[in-house]
Amino acid sequence: MSRRKKQSYENLEISAYAAEGKSIGKLEDGKVLFVENAIPGDIVHVRVVKDKKSWAEAKITALVAPSPNRIPAFCSHFGVCGGCKWQMLPYELQIQYKQQQVIDQLTRIGQLSLPPVLPILGSPIQTYYRNKIEFTFSKHRYRTTEELKLANDTPFELEPAMGFHAPGLFDKVVPLDQCYLQAEPTNTLLTALKNYCKEQQLEFYDFKAQAGWLRNIIIRITRTNELLVNVIFKHDQEAARIKLLDFIIATVPNITSLHYTINPKVNDTIYDMPVITYYGKGFIEETLERFKFKISPKSFFQTNTYQAENLYKVVKAFANLSGSETVYDLYCGTGSIGIFLSDKAKNIVGIEAVEDAILDAKENAAWNKLSNCHFYTGDTAKLINEAFFEKNGFPDVIITDPPRAGMHPALIDQLLQIKSPKIVYVSCNPATQARDLQSLTTLYKIEKVQPVDMFPHTHHIENVVLLSLIA
């Protein structure tokens, strides 16, 4: 039973999982509350942060009685840093809720008729699964609500921090002692750098003042035991930079590739900035099955390597290639899906709007000595025409793997005009996938649906759908 008082509710029972990491509690009048960091079975006190007529969003102010399914979080930063938000939920329940999320979004948003959804593929590794991680240096450490209350309006001394941005705050960073997202030597480097920067009194970046020196560090590791590090500075201080980079080499002597980037801009994006190789060969190498991939500092690559391999196996199984097909790989990025399918196809045609990604795709194809992979930079909706078909062949299968926003309506219209016999739609956002499928199913039938969990302890979920042209 819940009791309403000044936009707060007491003893609210969490009855179900909703989506996007939120769970549901219902009031006596039927109003629905979407609550963060709660799981079904919890009894909680909550405070409303967003109020609408028939629903509201709320945050927990007190956990009165935990759900029987709650388990202790494995990370000391749980609930503060904003990552791994589902640590309190057993992994078997996490993937159960993710499977239901896919079904709910496809049926409710897309109003789609589905075949039996295949059992979700859980990640074989639930901690230390990321091959890429980025830590931020900030002049301002994040303070918890409890710390602020204890301070009693007393100003804090300035304290820098190295870690992740606090949720919803661009200028403050949660300091990390240990992170369970990426395997060693990441935590060794994290600890060593924090101590070194403190000893050397190095200036961290001030996001509000847009001043300071150290901004970010990006760490990438591979299953081939290679390590790439890129340190991002606001401006160059040559002597201090050389000393810091040499310290990283001394701390991690088996480092494969060390880089630095000078980013004087307001935003953190470095894709339009030159990256300078300080030490090593300038890239690292990863494998997916027998295929090799070159990963440079700005390359895109699926961040869970083991599960990326399983995801691509699903795509290959859905495509069901015999060796005679021409496959169009839309939003192809650095070409990983197309290359993974290349040994079963006659011809792979990859299209991507980002030119640097296409350069990587061409290099990856050359690395693997593939002559049947062809990659093009451009807008798919504008690029594909009769002349393009004459040069590359008509697509027997289309693979599409758009960003979270889904496919552009112009591309969907074009796919409906092309009428390829088969489409395999890979999505990192089932909600936008549902919207796109609603349009595509005017000419296509959904044959198979396969959820794949790429990011344990988060609400994110990948989903693969096979569509066949209705005769």
Summary of the structure (lengths in Angstrom):
residues: 471
radius of gyration: 24.3
end to end distance: 54.2
largest distance: 72.8
contacts: 1503
relative contact order: 0.11
helix: 26%
strand: 31%
